[in-house]
């Protein structure tokens, strides 16, 4: 957890790991373990296939570039630790030649199942999830914001095509104001039975007027004791 980390050195005789461009890499599966990522831009070396959990915990760079070779991102790959997101990283971009991950708006998503991999908050602490995203999991990385140490996101807008959420997928993107745009609430599964983390909690919820009762019923059935600060209706086309 040291943003001052400048470089990583390793004996050339080491059989398990190697270092390339200040990245500690596990040889057997070409997995990035730790990145000493400094400066304005940092490019993950081409050839790396996996970005492991918290491998950017010491990053102080502003922008990270994901090469075409990356085919897997583990849970919270860009987070500081299990209790904090990464405020140092302002943006994450992915190679146009990457066949597994794509970028749309503020989101990097997995193409095979349209699940959200990396969410990039803007300077107002707002986030609009791409319409290409249909699935949320607990594996999301959030950058340019740290909701655990510095408070909630100000606003999150979920796409109309969001269909599946694995808890605590919503909780990874905690916000003061949550906007749903779809006519049908997504299906939520909770493998750990953690209760209140199934749906957005302690926030203002905005839904299309025509579907207000559908969303309220969704909350009643899913988390009957959820604490909502206020229910509001709006027009998704105008945002008002």
Biotite code that builds the C-alpha atoms (Angstrom):
import biotite.structure as struc

atoms = struc.array([
    struc.Atom([0.000, 0.000, 0.000], chain_id="A", res_id=1, res_name="UNK", atom_name="CA", element="C"),
    struc.Atom([2.847, 2.370, -0.799], chain_id="A", res_id=2, res_name="UNK", atom_name="CA", element="C"),
    struc.Atom([2.165, 4.958, -3.548], chain_id="A", res_id=3, res_name="UNK", atom_name="CA", element="C"),
    struc.Atom([5.814, 6.046, -3.226], chain_id="A", res_id=4, res_name="UNK", atom_name="CA", element="C"),
    struc.Atom([7.000, 2.697, -4.595], chain_id="A", res_id=5, res_name="UNK", atom_name="CA", element="C"),
    struc.Atom([9.185, 3.559, -7.603], chain_id="A", res_id=6, res_name="UNK", atom_name="CA", element="C"),
    struc.Atom([10.563, 0.247, -8.793], chain_id="A", res_id=7, res_name="UNK", atom_name="CA", element="C"),
    struc.Atom([10.639, -3.493, -8.225], chain_id="A", res_id=8, res_name="UNK", atom_name="CA", element="C"),
    struc.Atom([13.835, -5.523, -8.539], chain_id="A", res_id=9, res_name="UNK", atom_name="CA", element="C"),
    struc.Atom([14.125, -9.292, -8.521], chain_id="A", res_id=10, res_name="UNK", atom_name="CA", element="C"),
    struc.Atom([16.890, -11.835, -8.911], chain_id="A", res_id=11, res_name="UNK", atom_name="CA", element="C"),
    struc.Atom([17.068, -13.184, -12.466], chain_id="A", res_id=12, res_name="UNK", atom_name="CA", element="C"),
    struc.Atom([17.431, -16.629, -10.911], chain_id="A", res_id=13, res_name="UNK", atom_name="CA", element="C"),
    struc.Atom([13.931, -16.520, -9.456], chain_id="A", res_id=14, res_name="UNK", atom_name="CA", element="C"),
    struc.Atom([11.939, -19.374, -10.985], chain_id="A", res_id=15, res_name="UNK", atom_name="CA", element="C"),
    struc.Atom([8.466, -18.258, -9.921], chain_id="A", res_id=16, res_name="UNK", atom_name="CA", element="C"),
    struc.Atom([8.406, -14.559, -10.765], chain_id="A", res_id=17, res_name="UNK", atom_name="CA", element="C"),
    struc.Atom([9.911, -12.002, -13.103], chain_id="A", res_id=18, res_name="UNK", atom_name="CA", element="C"),
    struc.Atom([9.898, -8.210, -13.364], chain_id="A", res_id=19, res_name="UNK", atom_name="CA", element="C"),
    struc.Atom([9.000, -6.273, -16.493], chain_id="A", res_id=20, res_name="UNK", atom_name="CA", element="C"),
    struc.Atom([8.468, -2.502, -16.623], chain_id="A", res_id=21, res_name="UNK", atom_name="CA", element="C"),
    struc.Atom([8.188, -2.354, -12.821], chain_id="A", res_id=22, res_name="UNK", atom_name="CA", element="C"),
    struc.Atom([5.558, -5.085, -12.748], chain_id="A", res_id=23, res_name="UNK", atom_name="CA", element="C"),
    struc.Atom([5.975, -8.224, -10.661], chain_id="A", res_id=24, res_name="UNK", atom_name="CA", element="C"),
    struc.Atom([4.677, -11.043, -12.861], chain_id="A", res_id=25, res_name="UNK", atom_name="CA", element="C"),
    struc.Atom([3.962, -14.675, -11.996], chain_id="A", res_id=26, res_name="UNK", atom_name="CA", element="C"),
    struc.Atom([5.597, -16.727, -14.729], chain_id="A", res_id=27, res_name="UNK", atom_name="CA", element="C"),
    struc.Atom([3.342, -19.784, -14.870], chain_id="A", res_id=28, res_name="UNK", atom_name="CA", element="C"),
    struc.Atom([0.170, -17.904, -15.855], chain_id="A", res_id=29, res_name="UNK", atom_name="CA", element="C"),
    struc.Atom([1.568, -14.491, -16.845], chain_id="A", res_id=30, res_name="UNK", atom_name="CA", element="C"),
    struc.Atom([-0.356, -12.825, -14.005], chain_id="A", res_id=31, res_name="UNK", atom_name="CA", element="C"),
    struc.Atom([0.343, -9.307, -12.766], chain_id="A", res_id=32, res_name="UNK", atom_name="CA", element="C"),
    struc.Atom([0.904, -9.426, -8.989], chain_id="A", res_id=33, res_name="UNK", atom_name="CA", element="C"),
    struc.Atom([2.112, -5.896, -8.149], chain_id="A", res_id=34, res_name="UNK", atom_name="CA", element="C"),
    struc.Atom([2.537, -2.820, -10.336], chain_id="A", res_id=35, res_name="UNK", atom_name="CA", element="C"),
    struc.Atom([4.795, 0.033, -9.255], chain_id="A", res_id=36, res_name="UNK", atom_name="CA", element="C"),
    struc.Atom([2.707, 2.371, -11.371], chain_id="A", res_id=37, res_name="UNK", atom_name="CA", element="C"),
    struc.Atom([3.837, 5.983, -11.231], chain_id="A", res_id=38, res_name="UNK", atom_name="CA", element="C"),
    struc.Atom([3.556, 9.079, -13.424], chain_id="A", res_id=39, res_name="UNK", atom_name="CA", element="C"),
    struc.Atom([0.678, 10.324, -15.560], chain_id="A", res_id=40, res_name="UNK", atom_name="CA", element="C"),
    struc.Atom([0.286, 7.189, -17.666], chain_id="A", res_id=41, res_name="UNK", atom_name="CA", element="C"),
    struc.Atom([1.158, 3.575, -16.982], chain_id="A", res_id=42, res_name="UNK", atom_name="CA", element="C"),
    struc.Atom([0.919, 0.806, -19.578], chain_id="A", res_id=43, res_name="UNK", atom_name="CA", element="C"),
    struc.Atom([0.582, -2.777, -18.396], chain_id="A", res_id=44, res_name="UNK", atom_name="CA", element="C"),
    struc.Atom([3.185, -4.766, -20.348], chain_id="A", res_id=45, res_name="UNK", atom_name="CA", element="C"),
    struc.Atom([1.805, -6.627, -23.343], chain_id="A", res_id=46, res_name="UNK", atom_name="CA", element="C"),
    struc.Atom([1.813, -10.371, -22.696], chain_id="A", res_id=47, res_name="UNK", atom_name="CA", element="C"),
    struc.Atom([0.209, -10.200, -19.256], chain_id="A", res_id=48, res_name="UNK", atom_name="CA", element="C"),
    struc.Atom([-2.971, -12.298, -19.242], chain_id="A", res_id=49, res_name="UNK", atom_name="CA", element="C"),
    struc.Atom([-4.382, -11.753, -15.727], chain_id="A", res_id=50, res_name="UNK", atom_name="CA", element="C"),
    struc.Atom([-4.617, -8.718, -13.461], chain_id="A", res_id=51, res_name="UNK", atom_name="CA", element="C"),
    struc.Atom([-4.850, -10.123, -9.940], chain_id="A", res_id=52, res_name="UNK", atom_name="CA", element="C"),
    struc.Atom([-6.817, -8.652, -7.043], chain_id="A", res_id=53, res_name="UNK", atom_name="CA", element="C"),
    struc.Atom([-5.336, -5.442, -5.591], chain_id="A", res_id=54, res_name="UNK", atom_name="CA", element="C"),
    struc.Atom([-2.309, -5.570, -7.905], chain_id="A", res_id=55, res_name="UNK", atom_name="CA", element="C"),
    struc.Atom([-2.588, -1.767, -8.249], chain_id="A", res_id=56, res_name="UNK", atom_name="CA", element="C"),
    struc.Atom([-2.749, -1.148, -4.496], chain_id="A", res_id=57, res_name="UNK", atom_name="CA", element="C"),
    struc.Atom([0.511, 0.868, -4.656], chain_id="A", res_id=58, res_name="UNK", atom_name="CA", element="C"),
    struc.Atom([-0.352, 2.764, -7.843], chain_id="A", res_id=59, res_name="UNK", atom_name="CA", element="C"),
    struc.Atom([-0.010, 6.532, -7.924], chain_id="A", res_id=60, res_name="UNK", atom_name="CA", element="C"),
    struc.Atom([-0.430, 6.956, -11.699], chain_id="A", res_id=61, res_name="UNK", atom_name="CA", element="C"),
    struc.Atom([-3.351, 8.866, -13.227], chain_id="A", res_id=62, res_name="UNK", atom_name="CA", element="C"),
    struc.Atom([-4.131, 6.607, -16.191], chain_id="A", res_id=63, res_name="UNK", atom_name="CA", element="C"),
    struc.Atom([-3.702, 2.853, -16.673], chain_id="A", res_id=64, res_name="UNK", atom_name="CA", element="C"),
    struc.Atom([-3.670, 1.233, -20.116], chain_id="A", res_id=65, res_name="UNK", atom_name="CA", element="C"),
    struc.Atom([-4.790, -2.406, -20.437], chain_id="A", res_id=66, res_name="UNK", atom_name="CA", element="C"),
    struc.Atom([-3.168, -4.227, -23.388], chain_id="A", res_id=67, res_name="UNK", atom_name="CA", element="C"),
    struc.Atom([-4.803, -6.646, -25.818], chain_id="A", res_id=68, res_name="UNK", atom_name="CA", element="C"),
    struc.Atom([-3.231, -9.639, -24.049], chain_id="A", res_id=69, res_name="UNK", atom_name="CA", element="C"),
    struc.Atom([-5.277, -9.308, -20.826], chain_id="A", res_id=70, res_name="UNK", atom_name="CA", element="C"),
    struc.Atom([-8.067, -11.904, -20.708], chain_id="A", res_id=71, res_name="UNK", atom_name="CA", element="C"),
    struc.Atom([-8.936, -11.873, -16.995], chain_id="A", res_id=72, res_name="UNK", atom_name="CA", element="C"),
    struc.Atom([-9.371, -9.348, -14.196], chain_id="A", res_id=73, res_name="UNK", atom_name="CA", element="C"),
    struc.Atom([-9.754, -10.717, -10.716], chain_id="A", res_id=74, res_name="UNK", atom_name="CA", element="C"),
    struc.Atom([-12.013, -9.164, -8.081], chain_id="A", res_id=75, res_name="UNK", atom_name="CA", element="C"),
    struc.Atom([-11.143, -5.531, -7.285], chain_id="A", res_id=76, res_name="UNK", atom_name="CA", element="C"),
    struc.Atom([-8.083, -5.631, -9.549], chain_id="A", res_id=77, res_name="UNK", atom_name="CA", element="C"),
    struc.Atom([-7.606, -1.856, -9.351], chain_id="A", res_id=78, res_name="UNK", atom_name="CA", element="C"),
    struc.Atom([-8.733, -1.342, -5.745], chain_id="A", res_id=79, res_name="UNK", atom_name="CA", element="C"),
    struc.Atom([-6.380, -0.337, -2.925], chain_id="A", res_id=80, res_name="UNK", atom_name="CA", element="C"),
    struc.Atom([-7.491, -3.128, -0.604], chain_id="A", res_id=81, res_name="UNK", atom_name="CA", element="C"),
    struc.Atom([-10.710, -4.911, 0.481], chain_id="A", res_id=82, res_name="UNK", atom_name="CA", element="C"),
    struc.Atom([-11.811, -1.747, 2.305], chain_id="A", res_id=83, res_name="UNK", atom_name="CA", element="C"),
    struc.Atom([-10.953, 0.951, -0.188], chain_id="A", res_id=84, res_name="UNK", atom_name="CA", element="C"),
    struc.Atom([-11.128, 1.974, -3.828], chain_id="A", res_id=85, res_name="UNK", atom_name="CA", element="C"),
    struc.Atom([-8.380, 3.717, -5.801], chain_id="A", res_id=86, res_name="UNK", atom_name="CA", element="C"),
    struc.Atom([-8.555, 7.523, -5.916], chain_id="A", res_id=87, res_name="UNK", atom_name="CA", element="C"),
    struc.Atom([-5.094, 7.861, -7.437], chain_id="A", res_id=88, res_name="UNK", atom_name="CA", element="C"),
    struc.Atom([-6.152, 6.251, -10.708], chain_id="A", res_id=89, res_name="UNK", atom_name="CA", element="C"),
    struc.Atom([-8.347, 8.714, -12.604], chain_id="A", res_id=90, res_name="UNK", atom_name="CA", element="C"),
    struc.Atom([-8.938, 6.663, -15.739], chain_id="A", res_id=91, res_name="UNK", atom_name="CA", element="C"),
    struc.Atom([-8.482, 3.175, -17.163], chain_id="A", res_id=92, res_name="UNK", atom_name="CA", element="C"),
    struc.Atom([-8.345, 2.514, -20.895], chain_id="A", res_id=93, res_name="UNK", atom_name="CA", element="C"),
    struc.Atom([-8.246, -0.752, -22.802], chain_id="A", res_id=94, res_name="UNK", atom_name="CA", element="C"),
    struc.Atom([-6.676, -1.606, -26.135], chain_id="A", res_id=95, res_name="UNK", atom_name="CA", element="C"),
    struc.Atom([-9.086, -1.621, -29.074], chain_id="A", res_id=96, res_name="UNK", atom_name="CA", element="C"),
    struc.Atom([-7.530, -4.958, -30.009], chain_id="A", res_id=97, res_name="UNK", atom_name="CA", element="C"),
    struc.Atom([-8.544, -6.616, -26.739], chain_id="A", res_id=98, res_name="UNK", atom_name="CA", element="C"),
    struc.Atom([-11.013, -9.397, -27.565], chain_id="A", res_id=99, res_name="UNK", atom_name="CA", element="C"),
    struc.Atom([-12.225, -9.941, -23.988], chain_id="A", res_id=100, res_name="UNK", atom_name="CA", element="C"),
    struc.Atom([-12.762, -6.441, -22.561], chain_id="A", res_id=101, res_name="UNK", atom_name="CA", element="C"),
    struc.Atom([-14.229, -3.287, -24.081], chain_id="A", res_id=102, res_name="UNK", atom_name="CA", element="C"),
    struc.Atom([-14.712, 0.333, -23.032], chain_id="A", res_id=103, res_name="UNK", atom_name="CA", element="C"),
    struc.Atom([-17.932, 2.309, -23.325], chain_id="A", res_id=104, res_name="UNK", atom_name="CA", element="C"),
    struc.Atom([-18.356, 5.648, -21.586], chain_id="A", res_id=105, res_name="UNK", atom_name="CA", element="C"),
    struc.Atom([-17.305, 5.343, -17.942], chain_id="A", res_id=106, res_name="UNK", atom_name="CA", element="C"),
    struc.Atom([-17.195, 1.566, -18.005], chain_id="A", res_id=107, res_name="UNK", atom_name="CA", element="C"),
    struc.Atom([-14.908, -1.297, -18.946], chain_id="A", res_id=108, res_name="UNK", atom_name="CA", element="C"),
    struc.Atom([-16.957, -4.444, -19.413], chain_id="A", res_id=109, res_name="UNK", atom_name="CA", element="C"),
    struc.Atom([-16.431, -8.103, -20.240], chain_id="A", res_id=110, res_name="UNK", atom_name="CA", element="C"),
    struc.Atom([-17.706, -8.772, -23.746], chain_id="A", res_id=111, res_name="UNK", atom_name="CA", element="C"),
    struc.Atom([-18.726, -12.411, -23.228], chain_id="A", res_id=112, res_name="UNK", atom_name="CA", element="C"),
    struc.Atom([-21.405, -11.689, -20.610], chain_id="A", res_id=113, res_name="UNK", atom_name="CA", element="C"),
    struc.Atom([-21.572, -7.858, -20.624], chain_id="A", res_id=114, res_name="UNK", atom_name="CA", element="C"),
    struc.Atom([-20.577, -7.714, -16.942], chain_id="A", res_id=115, res_name="UNK", atom_name="CA", element="C"),
    struc.Atom([-19.047, -4.557, -15.488], chain_id="A", res_id=116, res_name="UNK", atom_name="CA", element="C"),
    struc.Atom([-15.312, -4.886, -14.733], chain_id="A", res_id=117, res_name="UNK", atom_name="CA", element="C"),
    struc.Atom([-14.131, -1.319, -14.032], chain_id="A", res_id=118, res_name="UNK", atom_name="CA", element="C"),
    struc.Atom([-16.235, 1.743, -13.217], chain_id="A", res_id=119, res_name="UNK", atom_name="CA", element="C"),
    struc.Atom([-14.670, 5.190, -13.631], chain_id="A", res_id=120, res_name="UNK", atom_name="CA", element="C"),
    struc.Atom([-16.293, 7.959, -11.583], chain_id="A", res_id=121, res_name="UNK", atom_name="CA", element="C"),
    struc.Atom([-16.150, 11.510, -12.945], chain_id="A", res_id=122, res_name="UNK", atom_name="CA", element="C"),
    struc.Atom([-14.910, 14.559, -11.044], chain_id="A", res_id=123, res_name="UNK", atom_name="CA", element="C"),
    struc.Atom([-18.399, 15.171, -9.621], chain_id="A", res_id=124, res_name="UNK", atom_name="CA", element="C"),
    struc.Atom([-18.384, 11.650, -8.127], chain_id="A", res_id=125, res_name="UNK", atom_name="CA", element="C"),
    struc.Atom([-21.067, 10.648, -10.620], chain_id="A", res_id=126, res_name="UNK", atom_name="CA", element="C"),
    struc.Atom([-21.259, 7.462, -12.651], chain_id="A", res_id=127, res_name="UNK", atom_name="CA", element="C"),
    struc.Atom([-23.434, 6.459, -15.605], chain_id="A", res_id=128, res_name="UNK", atom_name="CA", element="C"),
    struc.Atom([-23.294, 2.736, -16.274], chain_id="A", res_id=129, res_name="UNK", atom_name="CA", element="C"),
    struc.Atom([-23.042, 1.895, -19.981], chain_id="A", res_id=130, res_name="UNK", atom_name="CA", element="C"),
    struc.Atom([-26.118, 0.610, -21.787], chain_id="A", res_id=131, res_name="UNK", atom_name="CA", element="C"),
    struc.Atom([-23.922, -2.295, -22.897], chain_id="A", res_id=132, res_name="UNK", atom_name="CA", element="C"),
    struc.Atom([-23.700, -3.544, -19.304], chain_id="A", res_id=133, res_name="UNK", atom_name="CA", element="C"),
    struc.Atom([-26.345, -6.119, -18.381], chain_id="A", res_id=134, res_name="UNK", atom_name="CA", element="C"),
    struc.Atom([-24.720, -7.676, -15.315], chain_id="A", res_id=135, res_name="UNK", atom_name="CA", element="C"),
    struc.Atom([-23.167, -6.526, -12.027], chain_id="A", res_id=136, res_name="UNK", atom_name="CA", element="C"),
    struc.Atom([-20.988, -8.704, -9.801], chain_id="A", res_id=137, res_name="UNK", atom_name="CA", element="C"),
    struc.Atom([-18.967, -8.070, -6.609], chain_id="A", res_id=138, res_name="UNK", atom_name="CA", element="C"),
    struc.Atom([-15.785, -8.177, -8.735], chain_id="A", res_id=139, res_name="UNK", atom_name="CA", element="C"),
    struc.Atom([-16.071, -4.557, -9.943], chain_id="A", res_id=140, res_name="UNK", atom_name="CA", element="C"),
    struc.Atom([-13.169, -2.125, -9.509], chain_id="A", res_id=141, res_name="UNK", atom_name="CA", element="C"),
    struc.Atom([-14.081, 1.530, -8.867], chain_id="A", res_id=142, res_name="UNK", atom_name="CA", element="C"),
    struc.Atom([-11.493, 4.214, -9.641], chain_id="A", res_id=143, res_name="UNK", atom_name="CA", element="C"),
    struc.Atom([-11.279, 8.005, -9.224], chain_id="A", res_id=144, res_name="UNK", atom_name="CA", element="C"),
    struc.Atom([-13.277, 7.657, -6.021], chain_id="A", res_id=145, res_name="UNK", atom_name="CA", element="C"),
    struc.Atom([-13.043, 5.900, -2.663], chain_id="A", res_id=146, res_name="UNK", atom_name="CA", element="C"),
    struc.Atom([-16.525, 5.367, -1.259], chain_id="A", res_id=147, res_name="UNK", atom_name="CA", element="C"),
    struc.Atom([-15.268, 3.451, 1.771], chain_id="A", res_id=148, res_name="UNK", atom_name="CA", element="C"),
    struc.Atom([-12.874, 6.110, 3.069], chain_id="A", res_id=149, res_name="UNK", atom_name="CA", element="C"),
    struc.Atom([-14.349, 9.314, 1.645], chain_id="A", res_id=150, res_name="UNK", atom_name="CA", element="C"),
    struc.Atom([-18.088, 8.758, 1.354], chain_id="A", res_id=151, res_name="UNK", atom_name="CA", element="C"),
    struc.Atom([-20.589, 7.585, -1.222], chain_id="A", res_id=152, res_name="UNK", atom_name="CA", element="C"),
    struc.Atom([-20.677, 8.387, -4.894], chain_id="A", res_id=153, res_name="UNK", atom_name="CA", element="C"),
    struc.Atom([-22.997, 11.319, -5.487], chain_id="A", res_id=154, res_name="UNK", atom_name="CA", element="C"),
    struc.Atom([-24.999, 9.694, -8.287], chain_id="A", res_id=155, res_name="UNK", atom_name="CA", element="C"),
    struc.Atom([-25.215, 6.394, -10.155], chain_id="A", res_id=156, res_name="UNK", atom_name="CA", element="C"),
    struc.Atom([-27.450, 5.829, -13.193], chain_id="A", res_id=157, res_name="UNK", atom_name="CA", element="C"),
    struc.Atom([-28.153, 2.190, -14.045], chain_id="A", res_id=158, res_name="UNK", atom_name="CA", element="C"),
    struc.Atom([-28.911, 1.197, -17.661], chain_id="A", res_id=159, res_name="UNK", atom_name="CA", element="C"),
    struc.Atom([-32.318, 0.090, -18.878], chain_id="A", res_id=160, res_name="UNK", atom_name="CA", element="C"),
    struc.Atom([-30.892, -3.272, -19.945], chain_id="A", res_id=161, res_name="UNK", atom_name="CA", element="C"),
    struc.Atom([-29.455, -4.235, -16.540], chain_id="A", res_id=162, res_name="UNK", atom_name="CA", element="C"),
    struc.Atom([-30.779, -7.781, -16.006], chain_id="A", res_id=163, res_name="UNK", atom_name="CA", element="C"),
    struc.Atom([-28.672, -9.574, -13.390], chain_id="A", res_id=164, res_name="UNK", atom_name="CA", element="C"),
    struc.Atom([-26.960, -8.509, -10.171], chain_id="A", res_id=165, res_name="UNK", atom_name="CA", element="C"),
    struc.Atom([-24.977, -10.742, -7.851], chain_id="A", res_id=166, res_name="UNK", atom_name="CA", element="C"),
    struc.Atom([-24.911, -9.252, -4.346], chain_id="A", res_id=167, res_name="UNK", atom_name="CA", element="C"),
    struc.Atom([-23.174, -7.172, -3.199], chain_id="A", res_id=168, res_name="UNK", atom_name="CA", element="C"),
    struc.Atom([-22.789, -5.781, -6.734], chain_id="A", res_id=169, res_name="UNK", atom_name="CA", element="C"),
    struc.Atom([-24.864, -2.697, -5.951], chain_id="A", res_id=170, res_name="UNK", atom_name="CA", element="C"),
    struc.Atom([-22.939, -2.088, -2.739], chain_id="A", res_id=171, res_name="UNK", atom_name="CA", element="C"),
    struc.Atom([-19.622, -1.780, -4.609], chain_id="A", res_id=172, res_name="UNK", atom_name="CA", element="C"),
    struc.Atom([-21.084, 1.364, -6.228], chain_id="A", res_id=173, res_name="UNK", atom_name="CA", element="C"),
    struc.Atom([-22.768, 2.936, -3.202], chain_id="A", res_id=174, res_name="UNK", atom_name="CA", element="C"),
    struc.Atom([-24.293, 6.325, -4.006], chain_id="A", res_id=175, res_name="UNK", atom_name="CA", element="C"),
    struc.Atom([-26.423, 9.002, -2.365], chain_id="A", res_id=176, res_name="UNK", atom_name="CA", element="C"),
    struc.Atom([-28.715, 9.122, -5.396], chain_id="A", res_id=177, res_name="UNK", atom_name="CA", element="C"),
    struc.Atom([-29.531, 6.025, -7.444], chain_id="A", res_id=178, res_name="UNK", atom_name="CA", element="C"),
    struc.Atom([-31.344, 6.198, -10.784], chain_id="A", res_id=179, res_name="UNK", atom_name="CA", element="C"),
    struc.Atom([-33.001, 3.200, -12.432], chain_id="A", res_id=180, res_name="UNK", atom_name="CA", element="C"),
    struc.Atom([-34.015, 3.607, -16.070], chain_id="A", res_id=181, res_name="UNK", atom_name="CA", element="C"),
    struc.Atom([-35.446, 0.198, -16.994], chain_id="A", res_id=182, res_name="UNK", atom_name="CA", element="C"),
    struc.Atom([-39.078, -0.887, -17.004], chain_id="A", res_id=183, res_name="UNK", atom_name="CA", element="C"),
    struc.Atom([-38.221, -4.141, -15.190], chain_id="A", res_id=184, res_name="UNK", atom_name="CA", element="C"),
    struc.Atom([-35.967, -4.321, -12.086], chain_id="A", res_id=185, res_name="UNK", atom_name="CA", element="C"),
    struc.Atom([-32.976, -6.659, -12.471], chain_id="A", res_id=186, res_name="UNK", atom_name="CA", element="C"),
    struc.Atom([-32.878, -10.149, -11.013], chain_id="A", res_id=187, res_name="UNK", atom_name="CA", element="C"),
    struc.Atom([-30.768, -10.249, -7.831], chain_id="A", res_id=188, res_name="UNK", atom_name="CA", element="C"),
    struc.Atom([-29.022, -13.292, -6.392], chain_id="A", res_id=189, res_name="UNK", atom_name="CA", element="C"),
    struc.Atom([-27.291, -13.363, -3.025], chain_id="A", res_id=190, res_name="UNK", atom_name="CA", element="C"),
    struc.Atom([-24.979, -16.373, -2.634], chain_id="A", res_id=191, res_name="UNK", atom_name="CA", element="C"),
    struc.Atom([-23.765, -15.150, 0.764], chain_id="A", res_id=192, res_name="UNK", atom_name="CA", element="C"),
    struc.Atom([-27.219, -14.191, 2.073], chain_id="A", res_id=193, res_name="UNK", atom_name="CA", element="C"),
    struc.Atom([-25.958, -10.802, 3.264], chain_id="A", res_id=194, res_name="UNK", atom_name="CA", element="C"),
    struc.Atom([-29.393, -9.209, 3.324], chain_id="A", res_id=195, res_name="UNK", atom_name="CA", element="C"),
    struc.Atom([-29.350, -5.415, 3.077], chain_id="A", res_id=196, res_name="UNK", atom_name="CA", element="C"),
    struc.Atom([-26.475, -5.383, 0.588], chain_id="A", res_id=197, res_name="UNK", atom_name="CA", element="C"),
    struc.Atom([-28.713, -6.908, -2.080], chain_id="A", res_id=198, res_name="UNK", atom_name="CA", element="C"),
    struc.Atom([-30.088, -3.520, -3.188], chain_id="A", res_id=199, res_name="UNK", atom_name="CA", element="C"),
    struc.Atom([-28.998, 0.133, -2.942], chain_id="A", res_id=200, res_name="UNK", atom_name="CA", element="C"),
    struc.Atom([-29.476, 1.243, 0.655], chain_id="A", res_id=201, res_name="UNK", atom_name="CA", element="C"),
    struc.Atom([-29.375, 4.537, 2.615], chain_id="A", res_id=202, res_name="UNK", atom_name="CA", element="C"),
    struc.Atom([-29.977, 6.578, -0.531], chain_id="A", res_id=203, res_name="UNK", atom_name="CA", element="C"),
    struc.Atom([-32.564, 8.404, -2.613], chain_id="A", res_id=204, res_name="UNK", atom_name="CA", element="C"),
    struc.Atom([-34.023, 6.165, -5.318], chain_id="A", res_id=205, res_name="UNK", atom_name="CA", element="C"),
    struc.Atom([-35.264, 7.575, -8.645], chain_id="A", res_id=206, res_name="UNK", atom_name="CA", element="C"),
    struc.Atom([-37.405, 5.427, -10.967], chain_id="A", res_id=207, res_name="UNK", atom_name="CA", element="C"),
    struc.Atom([-39.524, 6.001, -14.107], chain_id="A", res_id=208, res_name="UNK", atom_name="CA", element="C"),
    struc.Atom([-42.978, 7.155, -13.009], chain_id="A", res_id=209, res_name="UNK", atom_name="CA", element="C"),
    struc.Atom([-44.794, 4.399, -14.902], chain_id="A", res_id=210, res_name="UNK", atom_name="CA", element="C"),
    struc.Atom([-42.836, 1.704, -13.033], chain_id="A", res_id=211, res_name="UNK", atom_name="CA", element="C"),
    struc.Atom([-42.711, 3.141, -9.519], chain_id="A", res_id=212, res_name="UNK", atom_name="CA", element="C"),
    struc.Atom([-44.871, 0.408, -8.002], chain_id="A", res_id=213, res_name="UNK", atom_name="CA", element="C"),
    struc.Atom([-42.859, -2.323, -9.717], chain_id="A", res_id=214, res_name="UNK", atom_name="CA", element="C"),
    struc.Atom([-39.653, -1.030, -8.117], chain_id="A", res_id=215, res_name="UNK", atom_name="CA", element="C"),
    struc.Atom([-41.234, -0.562, -4.702], chain_id="A", res_id=216, res_name="UNK", atom_name="CA", element="C"),
    struc.Atom([-42.560, -4.104, -4.828], chain_id="A", res_id=217, res_name="UNK", atom_name="CA", element="C"),
    struc.Atom([-39.084, -5.286, -5.878], chain_id="A", res_id=218, res_name="UNK", atom_name="CA", element="C"),
    struc.Atom([-37.635, -3.668, -2.752], chain_id="A", res_id=219, res_name="UNK", atom_name="CA", element="C"),
    struc.Atom([-40.384, -5.066, -0.503], chain_id="A", res_id=220, res_name="UNK", atom_name="CA", element="C"),
    struc.Atom([-39.790, -8.612, -1.722], chain_id="A", res_id=221, res_name="UNK", atom_name="CA", element="C"),
    struc.Atom([-35.996, -8.468, -1.840], chain_id="A", res_id=222, res_name="UNK", atom_name="CA", element="C"),
    struc.Atom([-35.088, -6.449, 1.282], chain_id="A", res_id=223, res_name="UNK", atom_name="CA", element="C"),
    struc.Atom([-38.258, -5.519, 3.191], chain_id="A", res_id=224, res_name="UNK", atom_name="CA", element="C"),
    struc.Atom([-36.346, -3.609, 5.876], chain_id="A", res_id=225, res_name="UNK", atom_name="CA", element="C"),
    struc.Atom([-34.083, -1.612, 3.564], chain_id="A", res_id=226, res_name="UNK", atom_name="CA", element="C"),
    struc.Atom([-33.577, 2.024, 4.637], chain_id="A", res_id=227, res_name="UNK", atom_name="CA", element="C"),
    struc.Atom([-34.413, 4.335, 1.722], chain_id="A", res_id=228, res_name="UNK", atom_name="CA", element="C"),
    struc.Atom([-34.069, 8.114, 2.274], chain_id="A", res_id=229, res_name="UNK", atom_name="CA", element="C"),
    struc.Atom([-36.661, 8.937, -0.356], chain_id="A", res_id=230, res_name="UNK", atom_name="CA", element="C"),
    struc.Atom([-38.558, 7.654, -3.400], chain_id="A", res_id=231, res_name="UNK", atom_name="CA", element="C"),
    struc.Atom([-38.725, 9.860, -6.499], chain_id="A", res_id=232, res_name="UNK", atom_name="CA", element="C"),
    struc.Atom([-40.027, 9.556, -10.047], chain_id="A", res_id=233, res_name="UNK", atom_name="CA", element="C"),
    struc.Atom([-38.493, 11.101, -13.156], chain_id="A", res_id=234, res_name="UNK", atom_name="CA", element="C"),
    struc.Atom([-38.418, 10.908, -16.953], chain_id="A", res_id=235, res_name="UNK", atom_name="CA", element="C"),
    struc.Atom([-35.352, 8.873, -18.072], chain_id="A", res_id=236, res_name="UNK", atom_name="CA", element="C"),
    struc.Atom([-35.356, 10.656, -21.429], chain_id="A", res_id=237, res_name="UNK", atom_name="CA", element="C"),
    struc.Atom([-35.027, 14.137, -19.945], chain_id="A", res_id=238, res_name="UNK", atom_name="CA", element="C"),
    struc.Atom([-33.484, 13.218, -16.573], chain_id="A", res_id=239, res_name="UNK", atom_name="CA", element="C"),
    struc.Atom([-36.133, 15.344, -14.826], chain_id="A", res_id=240, res_name="UNK", atom_name="CA", element="C"),
])
